[in-house]
């Protein structure tokens, strides 16, 4: 018989600007304690821990968890670029499904510095060197913008050229994110902005991107307690939210062969992972009510609508214009405010998405609640590359 995996506890701290947060270990500890309290379980019950972060030295997981308990459990430190948090979640779920453990912690955090992402080790081959070379080939090497901005901006620019997508459409996505974040006490930016405000912001790439279309560097932490259904029932933990299906992909040959910036930033990864999840779950996009997707740039949110099958290729602008990405439409995307407004502490993002969706499925999201939510989809992406898509389901009344 297959093992059902319950998300019995979640915890998250408010995200903050670099320099305004506690250190990574303090943030991590707060998120873990919140998740343990939410689950109603002691750390002594945790059998394994998967700890995600991108910028840091070895054994940050141990440094963060030892103050909570030194119980001798395996602690795995995970780094998969911006998909790190969901990768930790994937590994935790896999440990339970394989019967290697019954109660596992997934934790993600990041203590970031101001400014654009950059390499830390410049005395060795860059992991993204091939991505950089193709970006130069497709966009021109004279474009000296930060690499992530060039990649995702370039992907949006490709969509604009192919389908006539307007810059204002990306501005509407960012404005939608701000409206959602205004209802989220854990979001970094709660001020509502209009599409006109987004268009009037500082231009980063003429005709392609303004500053408000890019997510900010952020510090924060989030955690989840995953249990087998049998363990949860034995210990009186919540079985209400379960992981119905999950898939993780890395880049396909199209990332380089297609000569398309949308492929370079993971369109095929996302499409394949989503298809695998729908097939495993026996669920279609029409069954999903709420989605947290990787909107590191407004451009990537639009591209991801199509990759996840929420609309057909080339129809994302109409999807936005029809309001099908927000309350009252087909799907509520990023009710948390997403990376654009909630913030993007790299290692924490995937688990912050999990936190939001679990709260939604429990009916505990307050003013941003998506009514009647039963299925919730998560998409977490990292260049280089990795993509994790997870489908959560509300299956019962709560505590067993």
Buried (B, 14 or more C-beta within 10 A) or exposed (E): EEBBBBBBBBBBBBBBBBEEBBEBBBBBBBBBBBBBEBBBBEBEBBBBBBBBBBBBEEEBBBBBBBEBBEBEBEBBBBBBBBBBBBBBBBBBBBBBBEEEBBBBBBBBBBBBEEEEBEEEEEEEEEEBEBBBEBBEEBBEEEBEBBBBBBBBBBBBBBBBEEBEBEBBBBBBBBBBBBBBBBBBEBBBBBEBBBBEBBBEBEEBBEEBBBEBBBBBBBBBBBBBBBBBBBBBBEBEBBBBBBBBBBBBBBBBEBBBEBEBBBBBBBBBBBBBBBBBBBEEBEBEBEBBBBBBBBBBBBBBBBBBBBBBBBBEBEBBBBBBEEEBBBBEEBBBBBBBBBBBBBBBBBBBBBBBBBBBBBBBBBBEBEEBBBEEBBBBBBBBBBBBBBBBBBBBBBBBEEEB
